[in-house]
């Protein structure tokens, strides 16, 4: 179980850091589908891992991250383009 949690944490971190790096290098925009999806999926993974490890502060951070990025993603989808 511990190994599975570690794998989820690493994959979630890679997703978020990939999005951040791509934005910083100008490869994608901060409102692009790719960036918002990477952040949302990464935050969901990290939130899940934090919950299973009962790391409540980390989980709070990730719940807010998920809510914020998912909201931006839904707004982007509704706007289209």
C-alpha positions in Angstrom: 0.0 0.0 0.0 2.8 2.4 0.9 4.4 1.9 -2.5 1.2 2.6 -4.3 0.7 5.9 -2.4 4.3 6.9 -3.3 3.7 6.1 -6.9 0.5 8.2 -6.9 2.4 11.1 -5.3 5.2 11.0 -7.8 2.8 10.8 -10.8 0.7 13.7 -9.4 3.8 15.8 -8.8 5.1 15.1 -12.3 1.7 16.2 -13.8 1.7 19.5 -11.9 5.4 20.2 -12.5 5.1 19.3 -16.2 2.3 21.9 -16.6 4.3 24.5 -14.7 7.4 23.9 -16.7 5.6 24.1 -20.0 4.0 27.4 -19.1 7.3 28.8 -17.9 8.9 27.9 -21.2 6.1 29.4 -23.2 5.1 26.1 -24.7 1.5 26.3 -23.4 -0.6 29.1 -21.9 -1.8 29.2 -18.3 -5.4 28.9 -19.5 -4.8 26.1 -22.0 -6.6 22.8 -21.7 -3.3 21.0 -21.3 -2.2 23.1 -18.3 -5.6 23.0 -16.6 -5.9 19.2 -17.1 -2.4 18.5 -15.9 -3.0 20.6 -12.8 -6.4 19.1 -12.1 -5.3 15.5 -12.6 -2.1 16.0 -10.6 -4.0 17.7 -7.7 -6.6 14.9 -7.6 -3.8 12.3 -7.4 -2.0 14.2 -4.6 -5.3 14.7 -2.8 -6.0 11.0 -2.9 -2.5 10.2 -1.7 -2.8 12.7 1.1 -6.1 11.4 2.2 -4.9 7.8 2.3 -1.9 8.8 4.4 -4.1 11.0 6.6 -2.0 14.1 5.9 -4.8 16.6 6.5 -2.8 19.8 5.8 -1.6 18.5 2.5 -5.0 17.2 1.7 -6.5 20.7 2.4 -4.0 22.3 0.0 -4.8 19.8 -2.7 -8.6 20.0 -2.3 -8.3 23.8 -2.8 -6.0 23.2 -5.8 -8.5 20.7 -7.4 -11.4 23.1 -6.8 -9.6 26.0 -8.3 -8.2 24.3 -11.4 -11.4 22.3 -12.0 -13.4 25.5 -11.9 -11.1 27.1 -14.4 -11.3 24.1 -16.6 -15.1 24.0 -16.6 -15.2 27.7 -17.4 -12.8 27.1 -20.3 -14.9 24.3 -21.6 -18.1 26.3 -21.4 -16.4 29.2 -23.3 -15.2 26.9 -26.0 -12.2 27.4 -28.3 
